[in-house]
Amino acid sequence: MGVGPRQRAVRRYRGQIPSPGRPTVAWREDRVRFWAEIGAGGCTEDAAAVARVSAPVGFRWFRHAGGVNPQLPSSTSGRYLSFTEREDIAVWWAQDVGVREIARRLGRSPSTISREVRRNASSRSYYLDYRASTAQWHAERRARRPKVSKLAANERLHQYVQERLAGEIRMSNGTIASGPAVPVWHGRNKPRRADRRWATAWSPEQIAHRLPAEFPDDESMRISHEAIYQALYVEGRGALKRELVACLRTGRALRVPRARARQRAAGHVTDEVMISQRPAEAEDRAVPGHWEGDLIIGTDRSAIGTLVERTTRFTVLLHLPRMEGFGQQPRTKNGPALAGYGAHAMKDAIAETITTMPDQLRRSLTWNRGKELAQHAQLTIDTGLQVYFADPHSPWQRGTNENTNGLLRQYFPKGTDLARWSAREIEAVAVALNSRPRKALGWRTPAEALRDELKLP
């Protein structure tokens, strides 16, 4: 069965269209809902559910866009037919309603309807059928107006940006400093605690602001830092190679939405447990029982917990052994933290230590904003110890603990495995630290200062 006369007429009208592939699984308004949810800080799976597409489709949208919101307007202009209008056209066209009657019902020009049923009809079947889904697909595909990026059109600018991003660094004699051997980039974030490629590694903002200084009279040598980021992250821009993201300081393979980054690692911290709500008596150190805590981290995800009493500087070290199965079984997403300092392990370790102390030494605990204390509400219920969190990037609010951690690094240096030490060995270090005389205590030891405080009525 060959091509029918109506099909030949349509092909003469719109030309022979090569197959653009399978129709999309979602329409433009679905993508608008998806990116609105991403912009609000939602995860990709939740955004896919809001857009009514599968999670793999949502992850593909996010990956192809490089995590960059395409900024689709919430609605199309009224001059273009919507998907709802195309559904009405398909129903009425199947009922043999005339072009002028359809135009009258929709409030459109008859020529608009006539062009629609000819230009966007399905020509794969023998009969020339009009289907709303196929018509919408053709319309959205035809509406794309890809603009050639500035870096793709200007070879000189492209070369300048690429050299500042990924150029070779040289020694004083001009010899190339090749740096460490690194594996081929596979679309992942920068390796954790591993060598990275050596490059000039200017940031896009540095490049954008340096151009006017080096080319003051050449307006063609101008580009914004956002255009450079999009050339790196957005698939299809084609100006810069995707692997050059490894030369950025963050080394991220995909951009992280700002709202999502703000939610990260602070969901357990509310206004009620901020350090501003801590009793004033903790600030002047007049009353014992107010503690500061943190972790000191070693290699291979090892750690030791530290608790320091603010008045006496008395230090307690928490032994955090690795859980069974660490390093022997693959990590489970959202599974237990086998390294030994997950939320449940930290709660149990602090509760086991604090409950051995008298009530007057269990007033408050100030921690940093780490997720290891996400179970702070249950810790308060179990021990009566009220937990507070310091402000972001404010280590001085826990100055006693930070100073003590510095002293402990004499025994537990950075870059060493802290899991090799037993609970008794860690306790011996705490005893040694509590036996040192301190200038702040009038050259008493923390152990002596704690005994004196407990003798008070």
Backbone torsions as a table, in degrees:
resi	resn	phi	psi	omega
1	MET	NA	117.3	-174.9
2	GLY	-86.1	-166.1	-179.6
3	VAL	-79.2	130.2	-179.4
4	GLY	-75.9	164.9	-179.8
5	PRO	-62.8	-37.2	179.2
6	ARG	-66.6	-37.9	178.2
7	GLN	-65.3	-41.2	177.7
8	ARG	-62.9	-37.3	178.6
9	ALA	-64.6	-42.1	179.4
10	VAL	-65.8	-41.3	-179.4
11	ARG	-65.8	-35.3	175.2
12	ARG	-65.5	-33.0	-176.8
13	TYR	-73.7	-47.1	-174.3
14	ARG	-110.5	-0.3	179.2
15	GLY	84.5	162.1	177.1
16	GLN	-76.8	115.3	-176.5
17	ILE	-97.0	118.5	174.2
18	PRO	-64.7	148.3	-176.4
19	SER	-61.6	121.6	178.4
20	PRO	-85.0	7.5	179.2
21	GLY	102.1	-167.0	-177.2
22	ARG	-72.5	140.6	177.1
23	PRO	-58.7	151.8	-178.8
24	THR	-65.8	154.3	-179.5
25	VAL	-85.0	-9.5	-177.8
26	ALA	-149.8	159.4	-178.1
27	TRP	-99.9	179.6	-175.3
28	ARG	-59.7	-42.5	-179.2
29	GLU	-65.1	-26.8	175.4
30	ASP	-68.2	-40.2	176.7
31	ARG	-66.3	-34.4	177.3
32	VAL	-62.2	-45.2	178.3
33	ARG	-64.1	-39.3	180.0
34	PHE	-60.1	-50.5	-176.7
35	TRP	-73.5	-24.9	174.2
36	ALA	-66.0	-40.3	178.0
37	GLU	-68.6	-39.3	176.2
38	ILE	-62.3	-43.0	-180.0
39	GLY	-64.5	-25.7	178.7
40	ALA	-82.8	-1.7	178.1
41	GLY	100.9	4.6	-179.4
42	GLY	-73.2	156.0	177.0
43	CYS	-76.7	166.0	-175.3
44	THR	-64.1	-37.6	-180.0
45	GLU	-64.1	-43.5	178.7
46	ASP	-66.1	-40.0	179.2
47	ALA	-64.0	-37.5	177.0
48	ALA	-64.8	-38.1	177.8
49	ALA	-65.7	-39.5	177.5
50	VAL	-63.9	-37.3	180.0
51	ALA	-81.7	-3.6	179.5
52	ARG	61.6	43.8	172.3
53	VAL	-128.8	167.1	-179.2
54	SER	-72.9	159.6	179.3
55	ALA	-60.9	-41.9	177.0
56	PRO	-59.2	-36.5	177.3
57	VAL	-65.2	-43.3	178.0
58	GLY	-61.0	-43.7	178.0
59	PHE	-63.8	-36.3	178.9
60	ARG	-67.1	-41.8	176.4
61	TRP	-59.0	-45.9	-177.1
62	PHE	-65.5	-41.3	-177.9
63	ARG	-69.5	-42.9	-179.4
64	HIS	-65.0	-32.0	178.0
65	ALA	-84.3	-3.3	-179.5
66	GLY	66.7	20.1	-176.4
67	GLY	79.5	5.8	-177.8
68	VAL	-97.1	123.5	178.8
69	ASN	-65.7	122.6	-179.7
70	PRO	-71.8	-3.6	176.0
71	GLN	58.5	50.5	175.9
72	LEU	-72.8	132.9	176.6
73	PRO	-64.2	151.7	-174.3
74	SER	-66.9	-22.9	-179.6
75	SER	-147.4	152.9	178.3
76	THR	-84.4	164.0	178.2
77	SER	-65.2	146.7	-179.9
78	GLY	-66.2	-11.7	179.8
79	ARG	-75.0	-15.8	-179.9
80	TYR	-104.3	148.9	177.9
81	LEU	-70.0	138.6	177.3
82	SER	-91.7	170.3	178.6
83	PHE	-65.4	-35.2	177.7
84	THR	-63.1	-43.0	178.1
85	GLU	-64.7	-37.9	178.5
86	ARG	-66.5	-34.2	174.9
87	GLU	-63.3	-41.7	177.6
88	ASP	-63.8	-41.6	179.2
89	ILE	-61.5	-42.4	-178.8
90	ALA	-62.4	-42.0	-179.8
91	VAL	-65.9	-48.2	-177.6
92	TRP	-69.4	-34.6	178.7
93	TRP	-66.2	-36.9	176.7
94	ALA	-68.1	-24.8	178.2
95	GLN	-89.3	11.2	178.6
96	ASP	62.0	32.5	173.7
97	VAL	-76.9	138.3	-176.6
98	GLY	-71.0	162.8	-178.2
99	VAL	-61.8	-44.0	-177.9
100	ARG	-67.6	-35.6	179.3
101	GLU	-69.0	-40.7	176.6
102	ILE	-62.1	-42.7	179.4
103	ALA	-62.5	-39.3	179.8
104	ARG	-65.6	-41.2	-179.6
105	ARG	-66.2	-35.4	-178.2
106	LEU	-90.3	-10.1	-176.6
107	GLY	71.9	32.6	-178.9
108	ARG	-116.1	167.9	176.3
109	SER	-74.7	141.4	177.0
110	PRO	-58.4	-33.5	178.9
111	SER	-65.7	-31.2	177.2
112	THR	-63.6	-45.3	-179.6
113	ILE	-67.9	-40.5	-179.9
114	SER	-61.3	-46.2	178.4
115	ARG	-64.2	-37.7	-177.7
116	GLU	-61.8	-48.5	-175.3
117	VAL	-72.5	-21.4	176.9
118	ARG	-89.2	-42.6	-172.3
119	ARG	-78.1	-36.2	-173.5
120	ASN	-110.0	16.8	178.4
121	ALA	-74.5	158.8	177.2
122	SER	-83.5	121.6	-177.7
123	SER	-110.3	13.5	179.7
124	ARG	-82.6	-26.7	176.1
125	SER	-88.1	166.0	-178.1
126	TYR	-64.9	-43.9	178.0
127	TYR	-86.8	143.3	-176.7
128	LEU	-80.3	93.7	-177.0
129	ASP	-95.9	149.1	175.1
130	TYR	-109.9	117.5	178.2
131	ARG	-120.0	135.7	-175.8
132	ALA	-61.9	-41.8	-177.6
133	SER	-64.2	-45.0	179.1
134	THR	-65.5	-40.0	-180.0
135	ALA	-64.4	-41.8	178.8
136	GLN	-64.8	-39.4	178.7
137	TRP	-62.1	-47.5	178.5
138	HIS	-62.1	-41.4	-178.0
139	ALA	-64.7	-44.5	-179.6
140	GLU	-68.2	-37.5	178.4
141	ARG	-65.5	-40.5	-177.9
142	ARG	-74.1	-24.8	-176.8
143	ALA	-77.2	-12.2	-179.4
144	ARG	-66.3	132.9	177.9
145	ARG	-127.2	72.8	-177.0
146	PRO	-63.3	123.3	179.7
147	LYS	-91.9	133.8	178.9
148	VAL	-66.9	126.9	-177.5
149	SER	-69.9	156.7	-177.2
150	LYS	-64.8	-35.5	-179.8
151	LEU	-70.3	-30.5	178.7
152	ALA	-75.2	-31.1	-177.4
153	ALA	-85.9	-24.7	-175.9
154	ASN	-113.4	98.8	-176.2
155	GLU	-64.5	-37.4	-179.8
156	ARG	-65.3	-44.0	177.3
157	LEU	-65.6	-40.5	179.0
158	HIS	-60.2	-43.7	-179.8
159	GLN	-65.2	-39.5	-179.6
160	TYR	-64.0	-48.2	-178.0
161	VAL	-63.4	-43.1	-177.2
162	GLN	-66.7	-37.9	179.2
163	GLU	-66.8	-36.9	179.8
164	ARG	-74.4	-27.6	177.9
165	LEU	-78.7	-50.9	-169.0
166	ALA	-125.7	21.4	-179.4
167	GLY	-67.9	157.6	179.5
168	GLU	-76.0	144.2	174.8
169	ILE	-96.9	147.5	-173.5
170	ARG	-127.2	151.1	175.7
171	MET	-79.9	175.7	-174.2
172	SER	-62.4	-26.3	179.5
173	ASN	-89.2	6.3	178.3
174	GLY	90.7	-5.3	179.2
175	THR	-73.3	139.9	179.9
176	ILE	-69.3	129.4	173.2
177	ALA	-91.9	98.3	-172.0
178	SER	-69.5	-26.8	-179.9
179	GLY	75.7	-167.2	-176.4
180	PRO	-73.8	157.6	173.9
181	ALA	-79.3	125.7	-177.5
182	VAL	-121.9	150.8	179.8
183	PRO	-69.7	164.4	178.1
184	VAL	-65.4	140.4	-179.3
185	TRP	-69.6	130.0	-176.8
186	HIS	-118.9	25.4	177.4
187	GLY	82.8	14.9	-179.8
188	ARG	-104.9	168.1	174.9
189	ASN	-67.2	171.8	179.7
190	LYS	-59.2	147.5	-179.7
191	PRO	-68.2	145.4	-179.8
192	ARG	-84.9	125.6	178.9
193	ARG	53.4	46.0	178.6
194	ALA	-141.8	163.8	-177.9
195	ASP	-64.7	146.9	175.6
196	ARG	-122.9	161.2	-179.0
197	ARG	-63.9	136.7	175.1
198	TRP	-84.9	127.5	179.2
199	ALA	-152.8	169.3	177.5
200	THR	-61.0	-38.3	167.5
201	ALA	56.3	44.2	170.2
202	TRP	-68.4	146.4	174.8
203	SER	-78.0	154.1	176.9
204	PRO	-55.0	-35.0	178.7
205	GLU	-67.2	-39.8	177.6
206	GLN	-63.6	-40.9	179.5
207	ILE	-63.8	-46.7	-176.6
208	ALA	-62.2	-37.7	-177.9
209	HIS	-84.8	-16.8	178.8
210	ARG	-82.2	-27.4	-177.4
211	LEU	-57.4	-48.1	178.9
212	PRO	-62.5	-27.9	179.4
213	ALA	-73.5	-36.8	-177.5
214	GLU	-88.1	-26.5	-179.6
215	PHE	-129.7	67.7	-174.5
216	PRO	-65.3	-26.4	-175.4
217	ASP	-105.7	2.0	-177.5
218	ASP	-111.7	98.2	-178.0
219	GLU	-70.3	-17.8	178.1
220	SER	-71.7	-19.7	178.8
221	MET	-94.0	62.3	178.2
222	ARG	-138.1	138.5	175.8
223	ILE	-160.3	147.4	178.3
224	SER	-85.1	156.6	179.4
225	HIS	-66.5	-30.5	178.4
226	GLU	-66.0	-36.4	177.3
227	ALA	-63.7	-35.4	177.7
228	ILE	-68.7	-43.7	178.2
229	TYR	-59.7	-43.7	-179.2
230	GLN	-68.1	-34.9	176.0
231	ALA	-63.7	-28.7	178.9
232	LEU	-81.8	-41.5	-169.3
233	TYR	-94.1	-35.9	-170.9
234	VAL	-83.5	122.2	179.6
235	GLU	-69.3	132.5	179.1
236	GLY	102.7	-15.3	176.3
237	ARG	-67.9	-35.4	167.7
238	GLY	71.6	2.9	-176.2
239	ALA	-83.2	-44.8	-178.4
240	LEU	-120.2	147.4	179.9
241	LYS	-69.4	142.1	-176.6
242	ARG	-63.6	-31.1	-176.7
243	GLU	-67.8	-10.5	178.4
244	LEU	-71.0	-11.3	175.4
245	VAL	-62.8	-22.4	177.5
246	ALA	-65.8	-17.7	179.1
247	CYS	-87.4	-10.1	175.6
248	LEU	-71.9	156.8	-176.0
249	ARG	-62.2	-39.3	-179.7
250	THR	-76.3	-29.6	-178.6
251	GLY	69.5	19.7	-178.7
252	ARG	-75.5	138.9	175.8
253	ALA	-80.2	-27.9	178.8
254	LEU	-130.0	149.5	177.4
255	ARG	-74.5	144.6	179.1
256	VAL	-101.3	120.4	178.0
257	PRO	-56.3	140.7	-174.1
258	ARG	-60.7	-42.9	-179.2
259	ALA	-64.5	-34.1	178.9
260	ARG	-70.7	-38.1	179.5
261	ALA	-65.4	-34.5	179.6
262	ARG	-67.3	-27.5	-178.8
263	GLN	-83.8	-13.6	-171.6
264	ARG	-72.5	136.2	171.2
265	ALA	64.3	16.0	-179.7
266	ALA	-139.1	14.1	-178.0
267	GLY	-67.5	-23.8	-178.7
268	HIS	-86.5	-5.4	-177.4
269	VAL	-101.6	117.2	177.8
270	THR	-115.2	171.1	-177.9
271	ASP	-61.7	-29.4	-176.1
272	GLU	-70.3	-19.3	-177.0
273	VAL	-115.6	19.9	176.2
274	MET	-77.7	158.0	-176.1
275	ILE	-62.7	-23.4	177.6
276	SER	-64.8	-19.2	179.2
277	GLN	-92.6	-1.7	-179.1
278	ARG	-69.2	142.5	-179.6
279	PRO	-56.7	146.2	-177.6
280	ALA	-65.1	-25.4	-178.8
281	GLU	-64.4	-23.1	178.6
282	ALA	-72.8	-27.2	-174.9
283	GLU	-71.9	-41.0	-175.9
284	ASP	-89.5	1.4	175.4
285	ARG	61.0	20.5	-178.0
286	ALA	-76.4	-29.7	-176.0
287	VAL	-113.5	125.8	178.7
288	PRO	-74.5	164.5	177.7
289	GLY	109.8	1.0	177.3
290	HIS	-104.3	121.4	-171.8
291	TRP	-111.8	156.2	169.1
292	GLU	-122.6	143.3	-176.1
293	GLY	-140.7	160.1	179.3
294	ASP	-170.6	-177.9	174.3
295	LEU	-117.1	146.1	163.9
296	ILE	-107.7	131.0	-169.8
297	ILE	-105.8	139.3	175.0
298	GLY	-116.6	-169.4	-179.1
299	THR	-76.4	162.9	176.4
300	ASP	54.6	40.9	175.0
301	ARG	57.8	40.3	174.4
302	SER	-100.2	155.0	-176.7
303	ALA	-159.8	158.7	172.6
304	ILE	-131.7	133.2	177.6
305	GLY	-85.4	143.7	-179.6
306	THR	-126.7	133.5	174.2
307	LEU	-125.9	129.5	-178.7
308	VAL	-128.7	128.1	177.9
309	GLU	-80.7	128.7	-169.7
310	ARG	-67.2	-37.1	-174.7
311	THR	-76.8	-45.6	-172.9
312	THR	-102.4	-9.1	-175.8
313	ARG	63.5	19.4	178.4
314	PHE	-68.8	132.8	-173.1
315	THR	-112.4	135.8	173.6
316	VAL	-123.1	130.5	178.5
317	LEU	-106.3	136.9	-177.8
318	LEU	-104.3	122.6	176.2
319	HIS	-79.7	123.4	-176.6
320	LEU	-121.8	78.4	-178.2
321	PRO	-69.9	153.0	177.2
322	ARG	-68.2	146.5	-179.3
323	MET	-80.8	162.3	-178.7
324	GLU	-62.3	131.8	179.5
325	GLY	100.1	-5.5	-179.2
326	PHE	-65.1	129.7	178.9
327	GLY	76.3	-2.2	-178.3
328	GLN	-111.6	-22.1	180.0
329	GLN	-129.7	150.2	-178.7
330	PRO	-63.6	148.9	-179.6
331	ARG	-66.8	139.7	179.3
332	THR	-102.2	129.2	179.0
333	LYS	-61.5	130.4	-178.6
334	ASN	61.2	18.5	177.3
335	GLY	-87.0	-175.0	-179.0
336	PRO	-67.1	148.5	178.9
337	ALA	-82.3	100.2	-174.7
338	LEU	-74.3	-10.5	-178.7
339	ALA	-68.7	-19.2	175.4
340	GLY	108.3	-8.1	178.9
341	TYR	-127.0	40.1	170.0
342	GLY	-74.1	178.5	-174.9
343	ALA	-61.3	-44.7	-178.5
344	HIS	-68.1	-43.2	-179.4
345	ALA	-63.7	-40.5	179.6
346	MET	-66.2	-42.5	179.0
347	LYS	-59.4	-45.4	-178.5
348	ASP	-66.8	-39.7	-178.4
349	ALA	-66.5	-43.2	179.4
350	ILE	-67.7	-43.2	-179.0
351	ALA	-62.8	-40.4	-179.4
352	GLU	-62.4	-34.9	-179.2
353	THR	-83.0	-45.7	-174.4
354	ILE	-67.5	-35.3	-177.3
355	THR	-68.3	-13.2	176.1
356	THR	-83.0	-5.4	-176.9
357	MET	-99.6	154.4	177.8
358	PRO	-64.7	162.4	-175.0
359	ASP	-60.4	-34.9	-177.5
360	GLN	-69.3	-10.2	176.6
361	LEU	-103.1	14.1	-179.7
362	ARG	-125.1	64.0	-177.5
363	ARG	-98.2	-51.6	-178.7
364	SER	-156.6	160.7	175.2
365	LEU	-136.2	125.9	177.5
366	THR	-106.2	123.6	-175.5
367	TRP	-122.0	165.7	171.1
368	ASN	-78.2	-168.6	-171.6
369	ARG	-96.8	21.2	-178.1
370	GLY	-67.7	150.8	-179.1
371	LYS	-71.3	-12.2	-178.9
372	GLU	-63.5	-16.9	178.0
373	LEU	-110.9	33.7	178.8
374	ALA	-66.6	-20.1	178.9
375	GLN	-92.7	31.5	-175.4
376	HIS	-65.2	-31.3	179.9
377	ALA	-65.1	-43.1	178.1
378	GLN	-68.8	-33.8	176.5
379	LEU	-62.0	-41.4	177.8
380	THR	-63.3	-40.6	179.1
381	ILE	-65.4	-41.0	-176.0
382	ASP	-74.2	-32.5	-171.1
383	THR	-118.9	-16.8	-173.8
384	GLY	78.9	5.6	-179.5
385	LEU	-88.2	116.0	180.0
386	GLN	-78.1	130.5	-175.6
387	VAL	-104.8	136.3	175.7
388	TYR	-128.9	156.1	-178.1
389	PHE	-120.6	141.3	178.7
390	ALA	-74.0	162.9	176.5
391	ASP	-69.6	158.1	178.9
392	PRO	-60.8	139.7	175.5
393	HIS	55.6	40.4	-178.7
394	SER	-131.6	65.7	-177.7
395	PRO	-64.8	-22.5	-179.2
396	TRP	-66.7	-17.4	176.9
397	GLN	-72.4	-12.3	173.9
398	ARG	-126.7	49.2	-172.7
399	GLY	-62.0	-37.8	179.9
400	THR	-61.4	-43.9	-179.7
401	ASN	-68.6	-40.5	179.4
402	GLU	-63.4	-39.6	178.0
403	ASN	-64.8	-42.3	179.8
404	THR	-64.9	-39.1	177.6
405	ASN	-61.7	-36.0	176.0
406	GLY	-63.5	-39.0	177.3
407	LEU	-66.7	-36.4	-177.9
408	LEU	-70.2	-23.5	179.9
409	ARG	-65.5	-14.0	173.3
410	GLN	-65.6	-32.0	-179.9
411	TYR	-96.4	-31.9	-176.9
412	PHE	-125.3	77.7	-175.8
413	PRO	-63.1	156.6	173.8
414	LYS	-64.2	148.7	178.4
415	GLY	81.2	12.6	177.1
416	THR	-117.7	159.0	-179.4
417	ASP	-83.2	113.3	-178.0
418	LEU	-84.5	-11.6	-178.5
419	ALA	-76.3	-9.7	-178.1
420	ARG	-77.1	-12.3	-176.4
421	TRP	-92.7	137.0	-179.9
422	SER	-81.3	171.0	179.6
423	ALA	-63.1	-37.6	-179.6
424	ARG	-68.2	-38.9	179.0
425	GLU	-66.4	-39.6	177.8
426	ILE	-66.3	-39.7	178.4
427	GLU	-63.3	-35.6	178.9
428	ALA	-64.5	-37.8	176.6
429	VAL	-64.5	-41.2	178.6
430	ALA	-62.3	-40.6	178.6
431	VAL	-63.4	-41.4	179.2
432	ALA	-62.8	-40.7	-179.1
433	LEU	-69.3	-37.8	-179.8
434	ASN	-75.9	-7.8	178.6
435	SER	-100.2	1.3	177.5
436	ARG	-84.3	133.3	174.7
437	PRO	-69.4	142.5	-176.9
438	ARG	-119.4	136.9	178.0
439	LYS	-62.9	-39.3	-179.0
440	ALA	-65.0	-19.2	-179.4
441	LEU	-104.4	17.7	-177.6
442	GLY	68.4	34.4	179.6
443	TRP	65.5	20.2	166.7
444	ARG	-84.1	161.3	175.2
445	THR	-87.5	156.7	175.9
446	PRO	-57.4	-35.8	178.7
447	ALA	-64.7	-41.8	178.2
448	GLU	-66.9	-40.5	179.1
449	ALA	-63.7	-38.1	178.6
450	LEU	-67.2	-41.3	177.2
451	ARG	-61.6	-41.6	179.2
452	ASP	-63.4	-39.4	-179.7
453	GLU	-67.2	-37.0	-178.0
454	LEU	-73.5	-17.6	177.7
455	LYS	-78.6	-17.4	-177.8
456	LEU	-66.6	145.2	179.0
457	PRO	-66.9	NA	NA
